[in-house]
Amino acid sequence: MSTGSSSQLDMNHWLLRLVAFIIDSIIIGIVAGVIYAILIIFVVLGGGLFFVWGPILLLGFLLGILELFYFMFMDAYYGGTLGKKILGLRVQMVDGSKVTFEKAFIRNISKIYWLFLLIDWLLGIVTPGKDQRQKYTDRIAGTTVVSVKQTVFAATSQPPPPPPPPPP
């Protein structure tokens, strides 16, 4: 995968982004599950069994808000989420500079609800753009996701030294 823009769609790039998103969603799901369980315990122990449906309906909203803030914070401060780091991807402005909070908010607003994210990805994949690595909100924000040379799982060992010269 190259780091320059290309007019040809790179499905491997999109697959890496999808796997990174799944990794990040698992992390967020665990955090949301803990918060949700604590909320349910307080509602039930407080005698409000009738009001359990309120927190159940709020779970999707809670996940969306957590995803928005997680992705926004990680993109702005670290250049990508844990999932992106593991897979060797980085979020940056199209000029190569660091993403600001405002731009990170714009590029991640579609993560507040799964249907918005799906539409965002589909529009990015099927509509023409200067950089085919951008989902639609990336185009609006002026950001892109690029592949970096080193991934967390890449081999870091040096090549073996050359053999010693033969004895005289």
WOZIJO-V961748 format. One line per field, one symbol per residue. ss: DSSP state (h for helix, s for strand, l for the rest). psi: psi as a letter, one per 20 degrees, with the letter a starting at -180 (. if undefined). A space follows every 50 residues. Layout:
# WOZIJO-V961748
ss = ???
psi = ???
This chain:
# WOZIJO-V961748
ss = llllllllllhhhhhhhhhhhhhhhhhhhhhhhhhhhhhhhhhhhlllhh hhhhhhhhhhhhhhhhhhhhhhhhhhhhlllhhhhhllssssslllllll hhhhhhhhhhhhlhhhhhhhhhhhhhlllllllllhhhhhhlssssslll llllllllllllllllll
psi = prirqqippnhgghgghgggggghhgghhgghggggggggghgghjjlhh jhhghghigggggggggghggggggghijrrgggghjkqqprqhjirqpr gghhggijhiihphhggggggghhgiqqrhojjprghgggikrrpqpqgp rhjqpjqqqqqqqqqqq.
